[in-house]
């Protein structure tokens, strides 16, 4: 690194020791990775992917392979560049402050915009048990965002405790799906498998499915962002990243395969909570409401983890001198409160601006736009792996493969999502110009 990460632009907070340094060990880091990966995706994507038929299965396979390649790149980079900021830190080290800023802005946009979709997913699941919430999805989602802003303002350790608890809870219904599917298939054989009309396989359709399934892997880089708050980050971050991503990939394949095989496609597509309906149809109607509550907890756990990141990314940018120093200011708990508040305001605006959309449309729109906005961050991180891991043949190969995978995903997201993403990314240009102008004038 060229020293930019030690830039004294933290509103006076960089001189004191980081209060939450070492707050996260391996299990906390693993909970952050798995907790951010397993959230709204696996609970809502079966319905979104149902029209794709077998293309969705191939989409999952390709996405899992691509996510593992990205996880490998992030693991290698975390060991080589054990600094806070994740994608921003790596792009800045490899390509300088301009690319570093663009990467960080892309990633930050992905996080705060995506938090709106995660919160909507939580409301969608909760509306199964409390139907009166459905007409007020946007408002309820905004309330949830601000609740977790409040949790994270208390400190990284508090957020980590919430993440550990929600990770355990969110795995319970997924384990139930796997066990029930196994029992049905072993007990009834082929008679349990649903025979839907086949959907022709097509490269473009698989790309579209893969672009959506990647929503379930957002957060593969989660442990790299608060690296300066980890115990032994050069070892903890790579282990948590690789183990967490691989474990989640296996879970996704089992659960999505079970839903596809044992639930009619039309029923899956029409369901606001496919996993809850799947278990409810076999175990009784009351089970649907119970599982929906678990799905809500799952989405809220992910929201908690990504709210943590929506504050940490601008903090790292401010410390690196590519974002206004105002965002690096920390409270007594070492938390960048201003960054959290601004991100909360932004996600509130995006969510309420689309208040008239139904829950399904609102989730799909916000998710697609946030995904498209974040593709630059993943693409730059992959190329940073190629540039920085010069003596690591496997790491560089994974970087090349990851860059191709991300470019393919961007194609699959389509024109509308990429158009909105471009608008959000261009909004960062005046900010970068303002910061660089201030630095040049010594202010």
Buried (B, 14 or more C-beta within 10 A) or exposed (E): EEEBBEBEBBBEBBEEEBBBBEBBBBEBBBBBBBBBBBBBBBBBBBBBBBBBBBBBBBBBBBBBBBBBBBBBBBBBBBBBBBBBBBBBBBBBBBBEBEBBBBBBBBBBBBBBBBBBBBBBBBBBBBBBBBEEBBEBBBBBBBEBBBBBBEBBBBBBBBBBBBBBBBBEBBBEBBEBBBEBBEEBBEEEEEEBEEEBEEBEEEEEBBBBBBBBBBBBBBBBBBBBBBBBBBBEBEBBBBBBBBBBBBBBBEBBBBBBBBBBBBBEBEBBBEBBBBBBBBBBBBBEEEBBBBBBBBBBBBBBBBBBBBBBBBBBBBBBBBBBBBBBBBBBBBBEBBBBBBBBBBBBEBBBEBBEEBEEBEBBEBBBBBBBBBBBBBBBBBBBBBBBBBBBBEEBEEBBBBBBBBBBBBEBBBBBBBEEBBEBBEEBBEEBEEBBEEBBEBBEEEE
